[in-house]
Amino acid sequence: MRMKNGKNSRRNHRQKKTGRGRIRFRRVLIWTAAIVLTAVAVYLLLSLIPEDDIDVDSLLQESSTIRFETEPETEPVTENPVPRPDIDEQLLTVNEWSRPGDKVDSIDYVVIHYLGNPKTTAQQNHDYFESLKDLQDTYMSANFIVGLEGEIIECVPPGEIAYASNDKNHVSLSIENCHLDDSGRFTESTYETLVHLTAWVVCEYQLDREHIIRHYDVTGKECPLYFVEHEDKWEEFRDEVMNYIEECKEAAKS
């Protein structure tokens, strides 16, 4: 019995020793793996650091430039909801008498006129403005002329001075209108086009109702005659301009 117990004791001792050896071996493997992983991580971090001969300032400047070029504009771009009318661009020759070529200070007003010359067309009046460079007897022009059939001729580009509104020339855009008789009343086609053109100008230059004015409101001249003699029709015209703008905004949303 003693011998048997001795053999069992030695066997148990060997088993315990073997178990401790395995535990130590596993610990060595774990520590070795940890050291290897740490070394790899340090290598990767060091590889990300630029060498001494790299121009770090140039890299930073280049990166900053790229970000600047790709950043979106901070100022919102406002689109005009009113469609641009069909405009026939026939710019006057730059000259002292009808198109000086000078820039306006701003566009704060759209000024409505009538030509005071019954039955003449937009083209005839444009050609008269052009002829002033040769006649040299008066200063006269307009940015736009609306004809008897609703056609539009651009004589002086918006943003340039036209000789139409006296001391408001440098802060306004002018629209002349043809008419059939001495009453100065516009044809239906002229009126409808004038509403649409005025609405487009108002939105294009972010004006409001009170900045739609008559030549009469600048100098007291009875121009446009029909809108001076019929104040209610003038207010109705401005209302129609603003209503058309709202219709265009609603259409743009849908």
C-alpha atoms as an extended CHARMM CRD file, in Angstrom:
* protein
*
       254  EXT
         1         1  MET       CA              0.0000000000        0.0000000000        0.0000000000  PROA      1               0.0000000000
         2         2  ARG       CA              2.8190000000        2.4100000000        0.7660000000  PROA      2               0.0000000000
         3         3  MET       CA              4.5130000000        1.6740000000       -2.5510000000  PROA      3               0.0000000000
         4         4  LYS       CA              1.3060000000        2.2490000000       -4.4300000000  PROA      4               0.0000000000
         5         5  ASN       CA              0.7260000000        5.4720000000       -2.6050000000  PROA      5               0.0000000000
         6         6  GLY       CA              4.2920000000        6.5310000000       -3.4410000000  PROA      6               0.0000000000
         7         7  LYS       CA              3.7740000000        5.9060000000       -7.1300000000  PROA      7               0.0000000000
         8         8  ASN       CA              0.5690000000        7.9090000000       -7.0570000000  PROA      8               0.0000000000
         9         9  SER       CA              2.3130000000       10.7160000000       -5.2790000000  PROA      9               0.0000000000
        10        10  ARG       CA              5.1020000000       10.8680000000       -7.8680000000  PROA      10              0.0000000000
        11        11  ARG       CA              2.5500000000       10.7430000000      -10.6960000000  PROA      11              0.0000000000
        12        12  ASN       CA              0.5470000000       13.5920000000       -9.1860000000  PROA      12              0.0000000000
        13        13  HSD       CA              3.7210000000       15.6070000000       -8.7380000000  PROA      13              0.0000000000
        14        14  ARG       CA              4.7020000000       15.1340000000      -12.3950000000  PROA      14              0.0000000000
        15        15  GLN       CA              1.1920000000       16.1660000000      -13.5040000000  PROA      15              0.0000000000
        16        16  LYS       CA              1.2670000000       19.3210000000      -11.4050000000  PROA      16              0.0000000000
        17        17  LYS       CA              4.7400000000       20.1660000000      -12.7350000000  PROA      17              0.0000000000
        18        18  THR       CA              3.5880000000       19.6250000000      -16.3300000000  PROA      18              0.0000000000
        19        19  GLY       CA              0.5040000000       21.8150000000      -15.7270000000  PROA      19              0.0000000000
        20        20  ARG       CA              2.6340000000       24.6330000000      -14.3440000000  PROA      20              0.0000000000
        21        21  GLY       CA              4.9280000000       24.3540000000      -17.3590000000  PROA      21              0.0000000000
        22        22  ARG       CA              2.0280000000       24.7000000000      -19.7450000000  PROA      22              0.0000000000
        23        23  ILE       CA              0.7570000000       27.7390000000      -17.9050000000  PROA      23              0.0000000000
        24        24  ARG       CA              4.2150000000       29.3590000000      -18.1100000000  PROA      24              0.0000000000
        25        25  PHE       CA              4.4090000000       28.5340000000      -21.8280000000  PROA      25              0.0000000000
        26        26  ARG       CA              1.0550000000       30.1580000000      -22.4840000000  PROA      26              0.0000000000
        27        27  ARG       CA              2.1100000000       33.2630000000      -20.5670000000  PROA      27              0.0000000000
        28        28  VAL       CA              5.2900000000       33.4730000000      -22.6400000000  PROA      28              0.0000000000
        29        29  LEU       CA              3.2360000000       33.2350000000      -25.8520000000  PROA      29              0.0000000000
        30        30  ILE       CA              0.8450000000       35.9450000000      -24.6610000000  PROA      30              0.0000000000
        31        31  TRP       CA              3.6560000000       38.3020000000      -23.6830000000  PROA      31              0.0000000000
        32        32  THR       CA              5.5030000000       37.6280000000      -26.9350000000  PROA      32              0.0000000000
        33        33  ALA       CA              2.3740000000       38.3860000000      -28.9730000000  PROA      33              0.0000000000
        34        34  ALA       CA              1.7990000000       41.5860000000      -26.9730000000  PROA      34              0.0000000000
        35        35  ILE       CA              5.3720000000       42.7450000000      -27.5960000000  PROA      35              0.0000000000
        36        36  VAL       CA              5.0850000000       42.0260000000      -31.3360000000  PROA      36              0.0000000000
        37        37  LEU       CA              1.7740000000       43.8810000000      -31.6320000000  PROA      37              0.0000000000
        38        38  THR       CA              3.1690000000       46.8500000000      -29.6860000000  PROA      38              0.0000000000
        39        39  ALA       CA              6.1860000000       46.9850000000      -31.9730000000  PROA      39              0.0000000000
        40        40  VAL       CA              3.9850000000       46.9170000000      -35.0740000000  PROA      40              0.0000000000
        41        41  ALA       CA              1.7840000000       49.6950000000      -33.7000000000  PROA      41              0.0000000000
        42        42  VAL       CA              4.8020000000       51.8710000000      -32.8860000000  PROA      42              0.0000000000
        43        43  TYR       CA              6.1870000000       51.2780000000      -36.3990000000  PROA      43              0.0000000000
        44        44  LEU       CA              2.9260000000       52.3020000000      -38.0080000000  PROA      44              0.0000000000
        45        45  LEU       CA              2.7210000000       55.4670000000      -35.8980000000  PROA      45              0.0000000000
        46        46  LEU       CA              6.3070000000       56.3940000000      -36.7260000000  PROA      46              0.0000000000
        47        47  SER       CA              5.6580000000       55.8710000000      -40.4200000000  PROA      47              0.0000000000
        48        48  LEU       CA              2.9160000000       58.5140000000      -40.2960000000  PROA      48              0.0000000000
        49        49  ILE       CA              5.2810000000       61.1790000000      -38.9540000000  PROA      49              0.0000000000
        50        50  PRO       CA              6.8950000000       63.1680000000      -41.8360000000  PROA      50              0.0000000000
        51        51  GLU       CA             10.6480000000       63.0130000000      -42.1380000000  PROA      51              0.0000000000
        52        52  ASP       CA             12.7840000000       66.0610000000      -41.3860000000  PROA      52              0.0000000000
        53        53  ASP       CA             13.3580000000       66.8350000000      -45.0650000000  PROA      53              0.0000000000
        54        54  ILE       CA              9.5910000000       67.1330000000      -45.8620000000  PROA      54              0.0000000000
        55        55  ASP       CA              8.2870000000       70.7130000000      -46.0940000000  PROA      55              0.0000000000
        56        56  VAL       CA              5.4850000000       70.4470000000      -43.5510000000  PROA      56              0.0000000000
        57        57  ASP       CA              4.4770000000       74.0990000000      -44.0030000000  PROA      57              0.0000000000
        58        58  SER       CA              3.9810000000       73.5570000000      -47.7370000000  PROA      58              0.0000000000
        59        59  LEU       CA              1.8540000000       70.4900000000      -47.0870000000  PROA      59              0.0000000000
        60        60  LEU       CA             -0.3340000000       72.3830000000      -44.6290000000  PROA      60              0.0000000000
        61        61  GLN       CA             -0.6950000000       75.3080000000      -47.0320000000  PROA      61              0.0000000000
        62        62  GLU       CA             -1.6520000000       72.9640000000      -49.8820000000  PROA      62              0.0000000000
        63        63  SER       CA             -4.2080000000       71.2170000000      -47.6950000000  PROA      63              0.0000000000
        64        64  SER       CA             -5.6940000000       74.5470000000      -46.6330000000  PROA      64              0.0000000000
        65        65  THR       CA             -5.9430000000       75.6640000000      -50.2610000000  PROA      65              0.0000000000
        66        66  ILE       CA             -7.7630000000       72.5040000000      -51.2670000000  PROA      66              0.0000000000
        67        67  ARG       CA            -10.2860000000       72.9240000000      -48.4650000000  PROA      67              0.0000000000
        68        68  PHE       CA            -10.8600000000       76.5630000000      -49.4520000000  PROA      68              0.0000000000
        69        69  GLU       CA            -11.5090000000       75.6740000000      -53.0890000000  PROA      69              0.0000000000
        70        70  THR       CA            -13.9860000000       72.9310000000      -52.2640000000  PROA      70              0.0000000000
        71        71  GLU       CA            -15.9340000000       74.6890000000      -49.5110000000  PROA      71              0.0000000000
        72        72  PRO       CA            -19.4140000000       75.8140000000      -50.6630000000  PROA      72              0.0000000000
        73        73  GLU       CA            -20.2440000000       79.4880000000      -50.9340000000  PROA      73              0.0000000000
        74        74  THR       CA            -21.6350000000       80.9390000000      -47.7350000000  PROA      74              0.0000000000
        75        75  GLU       CA            -23.8110000000       83.5040000000      -49.4830000000  PROA      75              0.0000000000
        76        76  PRO       CA            -27.0760000000       82.0350000000      -50.8050000000  PROA      76              0.0000000000
        77        77  VAL       CA            -27.7620000000       82.4940000000      -54.4730000000  PROA      77              0.0000000000
        78        78  THR       CA            -31.1960000000       83.9660000000      -55.0120000000  PROA      78              0.0000000000
        79        79  GLU       CA            -32.8830000000       82.9510000000      -58.2400000000  PROA      79              0.0000000000
        80        80  ASN       CA            -35.4650000000       85.2100000000      -59.8730000000  PROA      80              0.0000000000
        81        81  PRO       CA            -38.8200000000       83.3800000000      -59.7640000000  PROA      81              0.0000000000
        82        82  VAL       CA            -40.2030000000       85.6270000000      -62.5200000000  PROA      82              0.0000000000
        83        83  PRO       CA            -39.3200000000       84.3760000000      -66.0050000000  PROA      83              0.0000000000
        84        84  ARG       CA            -37.3070000000       86.8230000000      -68.0900000000  PROA      84              0.0000000000
        85        85  PRO       CA            -39.5050000000       88.2360000000      -70.8650000000  PROA      85              0.0000000000
        86        86  ASP       CA            -38.4890000000       87.9380000000      -74.4960000000  PROA      86              0.0000000000
        87        87  ILE       CA            -36.2040000000       90.9460000000      -74.9920000000  PROA      87              0.0000000000
        88        88  ASP       CA            -34.7370000000       92.0870000000      -78.3040000000  PROA      88              0.0000000000
        89        89  GLU       CA            -31.3120000000       93.4820000000      -77.4610000000  PROA      89              0.0000000000
        90        90  GLN       CA            -30.4870000000       96.4060000000      -79.7560000000  PROA      90              0.0000000000
        91        91  LEU       CA            -28.0170000000       98.3660000000      -77.6840000000  PROA      91              0.0000000000
        92        92  LEU       CA            -27.4180000000      101.9500000000      -78.6880000000  PROA      92              0.0000000000
        93        93  THR       CA            -23.9670000000      103.0200000000      -79.7800000000  PROA      93              0.0000000000
        94        94  VAL       CA            -22.1220000000      104.5220000000      -76.8340000000  PROA      94              0.0000000000
        95        95  ASN       CA            -22.3660000000      108.2790000000      -77.3130000000  PROA      95              0.0000000000
        96        96  GLU       CA            -22.8080000000      111.4860000000      -75.3570000000  PROA      96              0.0000000000
        97        97  TRP       CA            -26.4500000000      112.0600000000      -76.2850000000  PROA      97              0.0000000000
        98        98  SER       CA            -28.3000000000      108.8010000000      -75.6210000000  PROA      98              0.0000000000
        99        99  ARG       CA            -25.9580000000      106.2080000000      -74.1070000000  PROA      99              0.0000000000
       100       100  PRO       CA            -23.0370000000      107.7230000000      -72.2190000000  PROA      100             0.0000000000
       101       101  GLY       CA            -21.7980000000      104.3130000000      -71.0700000000  PROA      101             0.0000000000
       102       102  ASP       CA            -21.5870000000      105.4240000000      -67.4310000000  PROA      102             0.0000000000
       103       103  LYS       CA            -22.4920000000      102.9850000000      -64.6670000000  PROA      103             0.0000000000
       104       104  VAL       CA            -25.3660000000      103.7270000000      -62.3070000000  PROA      104             0.0000000000
       105       105  ASP       CA            -24.6660000000      103.9860000000      -58.5830000000  PROA      105             0.0000000000
       106       106  SER       CA            -27.3760000000      101.3980000000      -57.9070000000  PROA      106             0.0000000000
       107       107  ILE       CA            -30.7860000000      100.2990000000      -59.1350000000  PROA      107             0.0000000000
       108       108  ASP       CA            -33.2060000000      101.4280000000      -56.4540000000  PROA      108             0.0000000000
       109       109  TYR       CA            -36.1900000000      102.2550000000      -58.6720000000  PROA      109             0.0000000000
       110       110  VAL       CA            -37.9080000000      101.1350000000      -61.8320000000  PROA      110             0.0000000000
       111       111  VAL       CA            -39.3880000000      104.2270000000      -63.5070000000  PROA      111             0.0000000000
       112       112  ILE       CA            -42.3910000000      103.9280000000      -65.8460000000  PROA      112             0.0000000000
       113       113  HSD       CA            -42.7710000000      106.3480000000      -68.8030000000  PROA      113             0.0000000000
       114       114  TYR       CA            -44.8520000000      106.9150000000      -71.9100000000  PROA      114             0.0000000000
       115       115  LEU       CA            -43.3530000000      108.2300000000      -75.1420000000  PROA      115             0.0000000000
       116       116  GLY       CA            -45.8270000000      111.0440000000      -75.7860000000  PROA      116             0.0000000000
       117       117  ASN       CA            -45.6410000000      110.2250000000      -79.4890000000  PROA      117             0.0000000000
       118       118  PRO       CA            -48.8390000000      108.3250000000      -80.4440000000  PROA      118             0.0000000000
       119       119  LYS       CA            -48.7560000000      105.3840000000      -82.8790000000  PROA      119             0.0000000000
       120       120  THR       CA            -44.9600000000      105.2220000000      -83.0870000000  PROA      120             0.0000000000
       121       121  THR       CA            -43.4300000000      101.7750000000      -82.6620000000  PROA      121             0.0000000000
       122       122  ALA       CA            -40.7230000000      100.5380000000      -80.3280000000  PROA      122             0.0000000000
       123       123  GLN       CA            -38.3640000000      100.1930000000      -83.2770000000  PROA      123             0.0000000000
       124       124  GLN       CA            -38.9790000000      103.7440000000      -84.4900000000  PROA      124             0.0000000000
       125       125  ASN       CA            -38.2800000000      105.1440000000      -81.0320000000  PROA      125             0.0000000000
       126       126  HSD       CA            -35.1590000000      103.0220000000      -80.6500000000  PROA      126             0.0000000000
       127       127  ASP       CA            -33.8990000000      104.3120000000      -83.9910000000  PROA      127             0.0000000000
       128       128  TYR       CA            -34.6070000000      107.8870000000      -82.9070000000  PROA      128             0.0000000000
       129       129  PHE       CA            -32.5290000000      107.3870000000      -79.7550000000  PROA      129             0.0000000000
       130       130  GLU       CA            -29.7210000000      105.9920000000      -81.8990000000  PROA      130             0.0000000000
       131       131  SER       CA            -29.8970000000      108.9830000000      -84.2560000000  PROA      131             0.0000000000
       132       132  LEU       CA            -29.2290000000      111.4370000000      -81.4260000000  PROA      132             0.0000000000
       133       133  LYS       CA            -25.5030000000      110.7160000000      -81.6920000000  PROA      133             0.0000000000
       134       134  ASP       CA            -25.6830000000      112.5080000000      -85.0400000000  PROA      134             0.0000000000
       135       135  LEU       CA            -28.4710000000      115.0230000000      -84.3950000000  PROA      135             0.0000000000
       136       136  GLN       CA            -26.9000000000      116.1500000000      -81.1190000000  PROA      136             0.0000000000
       137       137  ASP       CA            -29.8910000000      118.2790000000      -80.1960000000  PROA      137             0.0000000000
       138       138  THR       CA            -31.2290000000      116.5840000000      -77.0380000000  PROA      138             0.0000000000
       139       139  TYR       CA            -30.3750000000      113.9860000000      -74.4130000000  PROA      139             0.0000000000
       140       140  MET       CA            -32.8880000000      111.1230000000      -74.4230000000  PROA      140             0.0000000000
       141       141  SER       CA            -33.0950000000      107.3260000000      -74.1070000000  PROA      141             0.0000000000
       142       142  ALA       CA            -34.4180000000      104.4680000000      -71.9860000000  PROA      142             0.0000000000
       143       143  ASN       CA            -33.2560000000      101.0670000000      -70.8700000000  PROA      143             0.0000000000
       144       144  PHE       CA            -36.2800000000       99.3390000000      -72.4120000000  PROA      144             0.0000000000
       145       145  ILE       CA            -39.0850000000      100.2500000000      -74.8170000000  PROA      145             0.0000000000
       146       146  VAL       CA            -42.3350000000       98.2510000000      -74.8100000000  PROA      146             0.0000000000
       147       147  GLY       CA            -44.0880000000       98.3500000000      -78.1990000000  PROA      147             0.0000000000
       148       148  LEU       CA            -47.7220000000       98.4250000000      -79.2840000000  PROA      148             0.0000000000
       149       149  GLU       CA            -47.7900000000       94.6470000000      -79.7300000000  PROA      149             0.0000000000
       150       150  GLY       CA            -45.9610000000       93.9040000000      -76.4910000000  PROA      150             0.0000000000
       151       151  GLU       CA            -42.4850000000       93.5820000000      -77.9950000000  PROA      151             0.0000000000
       152       152  ILE       CA            -39.5180000000       94.7400000000      -75.9120000000  PROA      152             0.0000000000
       153       153  ILE       CA            -36.3750000000       96.4030000000      -77.2210000000  PROA      153             0.0000000000
       154       154  GLU       CA            -33.4000000000       96.8920000000      -74.9170000000  PROA      154             0.0000000000
       155       155  CYS       CA            -31.6030000000      100.1370000000      -75.7500000000  PROA      155             0.0000000000
       156       156  VAL       CA            -29.3320000000      100.6670000000      -72.7490000000  PROA      156             0.0000000000
       157       157  PRO       CA            -28.2920000000       97.7170000000      -70.5760000000  PROA      157             0.0000000000
       158       158  PRO       CA            -29.4890000000       97.7440000000      -66.9640000000  PROA      158             0.0000000000
       159       159  GLY       CA            -26.6900000000       99.0710000000      -64.8220000000  PROA      159             0.0000000000
       160       160  GLU       CA            -25.8780000000      101.8530000000      -67.2830000000  PROA      160             0.0000000000
       161       161  ILE       CA            -27.3270000000      105.3500000000      -67.1830000000  PROA      161             0.0000000000
       162       162  ALA       CA            -30.1680000000      106.1150000000      -69.5980000000  PROA      162             0.0000000000
       163       163  TYR       CA            -31.3700000000      109.6880000000      -70.1100000000  PROA      163             0.0000000000
       164       164  ALA       CA            -34.9740000000      109.2980000000      -68.9690000000  PROA      164             0.0000000000
       165       165  SER       CA            -35.5530000000      110.0710000000      -65.2840000000  PROA      165             0.0000000000
       166       166  ASN       CA            -33.6270000000      113.2540000000      -64.5660000000  PROA      166             0.0000000000
       167       167  ASP       CA            -31.9980000000      113.1850000000      -61.1170000000  PROA      167             0.0000000000
       168       168  LYS       CA            -32.9490000000      109.5070000000      -60.6720000000  PROA      168             0.0000000000
       169       169  ASN       CA            -30.9710000000      108.3920000000      -63.7380000000  PROA      169             0.0000000000
       170       170  HSD       CA            -28.0450000000      107.2180000000      -61.5920000000  PROA      170             0.0000000000
       171       171  VAL       CA            -30.2140000000      105.0630000000      -59.2710000000  PROA      171             0.0000000000
       172       172  SER       CA            -32.8900000000      103.6720000000      -61.5770000000  PROA      172             0.0000000000
       173       173  LEU       CA            -33.8860000000      101.6370000000      -64.6010000000  PROA      173             0.0000000000
       174       174  SER       CA            -36.3670000000      103.1780000000      -67.0700000000  PROA      174             0.0000000000
       175       175  ILE       CA            -39.1190000000      101.6230000000      -69.1920000000  PROA      175             0.0000000000
       176       176  GLU       CA            -40.7020000000      103.6580000000      -72.0040000000  PROA      176             0.0000000000
       177       177  ASN       CA            -44.0670000000      102.5460000000      -73.4450000000  PROA      177             0.0000000000
       178       178  CYS       CA            -45.7210000000      103.0890000000      -76.8150000000  PROA      178             0.0000000000
       179       179  HSD       CA            -49.4050000000      104.1140000000      -77.0650000000  PROA      179             0.0000000000
       180       180  LEU       CA            -52.0000000000      104.6490000000      -79.7650000000  PROA      180             0.0000000000
       181       181  ASP       CA            -53.5060000000      108.0330000000      -78.9470000000  PROA      181             0.0000000000
       182       182  ASP       CA            -53.1840000000      111.2190000000      -76.9310000000  PROA      182             0.0000000000
       183       183  SER       CA            -54.8250000000      109.6350000000      -73.8630000000  PROA      183             0.0000000000
       184       184  GLY       CA            -51.5980000000      107.7540000000      -73.2540000000  PROA      184             0.0000000000
       185       185  ARG       CA            -53.5060000000      104.5850000000      -72.4640000000  PROA      185             0.0000000000
       186       186  PHE       CA            -51.5560000000      101.4460000000      -73.2910000000  PROA      186             0.0000000000
       187       187  THR       CA            -52.8400000000       98.6710000000      -75.4950000000  PROA      187             0.0000000000
       188       188  GLU       CA            -53.6690000000       95.3910000000      -73.7770000000  PROA      188             0.0000000000
       189       189  SER       CA            -50.5030000000       93.8190000000      -75.1900000000  PROA      189             0.0000000000
       190       190  THR       CA            -48.3200000000       96.7180000000      -74.0540000000  PROA      190             0.0000000000
       191       191  TYR       CA            -49.8750000000       96.6750000000      -70.5960000000  PROA      191             0.0000000000
       192       192  GLU       CA            -49.4570000000       92.9170000000      -70.0840000000  PROA      192             0.0000000000
       193       193  THR       CA            -45.8270000000       93.0000000000      -71.1900000000  PROA      193             0.0000000000
       194       194  LEU       CA            -45.1630000000       96.0100000000      -68.9590000000  PROA      194             0.0000000000
       195       195  VAL       CA            -46.5350000000       94.0980000000      -65.9470000000  PROA      195             0.0000000000
       196       196  HSD       CA            -44.2880000000       91.1180000000      -66.6790000000  PROA      196             0.0000000000
       197       197  LEU       CA            -41.1880000000       93.1880000000      -67.4330000000  PROA      197             0.0000000000
       198       198  THR       CA            -41.6260000000       95.3370000000      -64.3270000000  PROA      198             0.0000000000
       199       199  ALA       CA            -42.1290000000       92.2360000000      -62.1750000000  PROA      199             0.0000000000
       200       200  TRP       CA            -38.9510000000       90.7040000000      -63.5570000000  PROA      200             0.0000000000
       201       201  VAL       CA            -36.9790000000       93.8910000000      -62.8380000000  PROA      201             0.0000000000
       202       202  VAL       CA            -38.4130000000       94.1590000000      -59.3060000000  PROA      202             0.0000000000
       203       203  CYS       CA            -37.2940000000       90.6220000000      -58.4550000000  PROA      203             0.0000000000
       204       204  GLU       CA            -34.0010000000       90.8580000000      -60.3190000000  PROA      204             0.0000000000
       205       205  TYR       CA            -32.9510000000       93.8870000000      -58.2580000000  PROA      205             0.0000000000
       206       206  GLN       CA            -34.8460000000       92.9770000000      -55.0760000000  PROA      206             0.0000000000
       207       207  LEU       CA            -37.0750000000       96.0450000000      -55.0860000000  PROA      207             0.0000000000
       208       208  ASP       CA            -40.5270000000       96.4100000000      -53.5770000000  PROA      208             0.0000000000
       209       209  ARG       CA            -43.8660000000       97.9220000000      -54.5500000000  PROA      209             0.0000000000
       210       210  GLU       CA            -42.9750000000      101.4350000000      -53.3740000000  PROA      210             0.0000000000
       211       211  HSD       CA            -39.9350000000      101.4880000000      -55.6490000000  PROA      211             0.0000000000
       212       212  ILE       CA            -42.0790000000      101.1670000000      -58.7630000000  PROA      212             0.0000000000
       213       213  ILE       CA            -42.5250000000      104.8410000000      -59.6360000000  PROA      213             0.0000000000
       214       214  ARG       CA            -43.6430000000      107.1440000000      -62.4520000000  PROA      214             0.0000000000
       215       215  HSD       CA            -41.6030000000      109.8340000000      -64.1560000000  PROA      215             0.0000000000
       216       216  TYR       CA            -44.2500000000      112.0910000000      -62.6000000000  PROA      216             0.0000000000
       217       217  ASP       CA            -43.0770000000      111.0540000000      -59.1060000000  PROA      217             0.0000000000
       218       218  VAL       CA            -39.5800000000      112.3150000000      -59.9280000000  PROA      218             0.0000000000
       219       219  THR       CA            -40.2290000000      115.6570000000      -61.6340000000  PROA      219             0.0000000000
       220       220  GLY       CA            -43.9790000000      116.2850000000      -61.6610000000  PROA      220             0.0000000000
       221       221  LYS       CA            -44.0910000000      115.8400000000      -65.4300000000  PROA      221             0.0000000000
       222       222  GLU       CA            -47.3630000000      114.2190000000      -66.5800000000  PROA      222             0.0000000000
       223       223  CYS       CA            -45.6870000000      110.9860000000      -67.6080000000  PROA      223             0.0000000000
       224       224  PRO       CA            -47.0200000000      108.3940000000      -68.1010000000  PROA      224             0.0000000000
       225       225  LEU       CA            -50.0830000000      110.5530000000      -68.7710000000  PROA      225             0.0000000000
       226       226  TYR       CA            -52.7980000000      107.9150000000      -68.3320000000  PROA      226             0.0000000000
       227       227  PHE       CA            -51.3750000000      106.7640000000      -64.9820000000  PROA      227             0.0000000000
       228       228  VAL       CA            -51.0770000000      110.3860000000      -63.7970000000  PROA      228             0.0000000000
       229       229  GLU       CA            -54.6760000000      111.2370000000      -64.6950000000  PROA      229             0.0000000000
       230       230  HSD       CA            -55.9900000000      107.9240000000      -63.3280000000  PROA      230             0.0000000000
       231       231  GLU       CA            -54.3400000000      107.3550000000      -59.9850000000  PROA      231             0.0000000000
       232       232  ASP       CA            -56.5040000000      104.3050000000      -59.3250000000  PROA      232             0.0000000000
       233       233  LYS       CA            -55.2190000000      102.6560000000      -62.5080000000  PROA      233             0.0000000000
       234       234  TRP       CA            -51.6610000000      103.3530000000      -61.4180000000  PROA      234             0.0000000000
       235       235  GLU       CA            -52.2140000000      101.6480000000      -58.0600000000  PROA      235             0.0000000000
       236       236  GLU       CA            -53.9770000000       98.7960000000      -59.8490000000  PROA      236             0.0000000000
       237       237  PHE       CA            -50.9560000000       98.3910000000      -62.1230000000  PROA      237             0.0000000000
       238       238  ARG       CA            -48.5680000000       98.1290000000      -59.1640000000  PROA      238             0.0000000000
       239       239  ASP       CA            -50.8880000000       95.6200000000      -57.5170000000  PROA      239             0.0000000000
       240       240  GLU       CA            -50.8930000000       93.4900000000      -60.6610000000  PROA      240             0.0000000000
       241       241  VAL       CA            -47.1000000000       93.5430000000      -60.7480000000  PROA      241             0.0000000000
       242       242  MET       CA            -46.8740000000       92.2880000000      -57.1740000000  PROA      242             0.0000000000
       243       243  ASN       CA            -49.6140000000       89.7020000000      -57.7090000000  PROA      243             0.0000000000
       244       244  TYR       CA            -47.7880000000       88.3600000000      -60.7520000000  PROA      244             0.0000000000
       245       245  ILE       CA            -44.6240000000       88.0170000000      -58.6770000000  PROA      245             0.0000000000
       246       246  GLU       CA            -46.5020000000       85.9870000000      -56.0690000000  PROA      246             0.0000000000
       247       247  GLU       CA            -47.9760000000       83.7590000000      -58.7780000000  PROA      247             0.0000000000
       248       248  CYS       CA            -44.5010000000       83.0920000000      -60.1320000000  PROA      248             0.0000000000
       249       249  LYS       CA            -43.1920000000       82.2740000000      -56.6540000000  PROA      249             0.0000000000
       250       250  GLU       CA            -46.0020000000       79.7790000000      -56.0870000000  PROA      250             0.0000000000
       251       251  ALA       CA            -45.3730000000       78.2200000000      -59.4830000000  PROA      251             0.0000000000
       252       252  ALA       CA            -41.6700000000       77.8980000000      -58.6840000000  PROA      252             0.0000000000
       253       253  LYS       CA            -42.4510000000       76.0490000000      -55.4280000000  PROA      253             0.0000000000
       254       254  SER       CA            -44.6320000000       73.5060000000      -57.2000000000  PROA      254             0.0000000000
